[in-house]
């Protein structure tokens, strides 16, 4: 995440429950993927789960970007 985006997250995370939820989910997905990536082998079921988590993480990241774009369009005010 770019520094400017991270600064917006820090500024608004305590007052924007939606942003907080997506950031928390993103961090959890990142943790789960990190655990899976450390494994030498994934079962087919684990591989499906990994792909699902990657898609959810990406969708959440898109939503975070949309929220931050709203704040940027407001000139960082809120």
N, C-alpha and C positions, 0 to 999 in steps of 0.2 A: 504494500500500500504506500502510495506517495506520502511524503511528509505533510503536504497541505491537506490531503484527505484524512490522515491520521489526526491532525489538529482539529478538523471539523468533528470527527468522531468523538474525540476527547471533550470537545466543547458541548456537544449535544446528547451524548449517550445517557446522561443522568436525567435529562428531561424528555427524551424521546423513547418510549418503551418499545416501539417497533424497531428502531435502530438498534437498541440494546439486544433485543431478541435475535436479530439477524447476526449481529457481531458475536453473540454467545454461541449461536448455532455454528457459525463459520469456524470459530475456535475449536468447538467439539468435533466437527467434521475433520478439521486439520489434524487433531490429535488421533482420531480413529484411523485416518489414512496413514499417518506416521507409523502407527502400530502395525498396520497391515503391510506397509512397505518394508518393514524390518524382517518379515517372514520370508524364508527361502522359497516356500511353496504355498500357494493358495488353492484350496479345493475349488471346484467349479462353483459351489454355493458362495464361498468367500469372494470369488472373483466377481460374481453378480452383485454381491453386496458392496464391494469396492466401487464398481461402476455406478451403482445407485448413489452412494455417498458422494462420489465425484460430481454427479449431475446435480444433486441437492446443494452441494457447496457452490457450484457455479451459479445456480439459480439464485441462491442467497446473496452471492457476491454482486450479481446484477441488480438485485433489489437494494443492496447497500449503496451501490453507485447511483441508482435513481434517487434515493433519499438524499445523498450528498449533493447531487445535481440541483435538487430543490433548494438546499441551503445556499449553494453557490449562487443560484439565480436571485436569491434574496440579498446578495452581497454579504453573506456570512452572518446576517442578522437572524434572529429567531425568537 
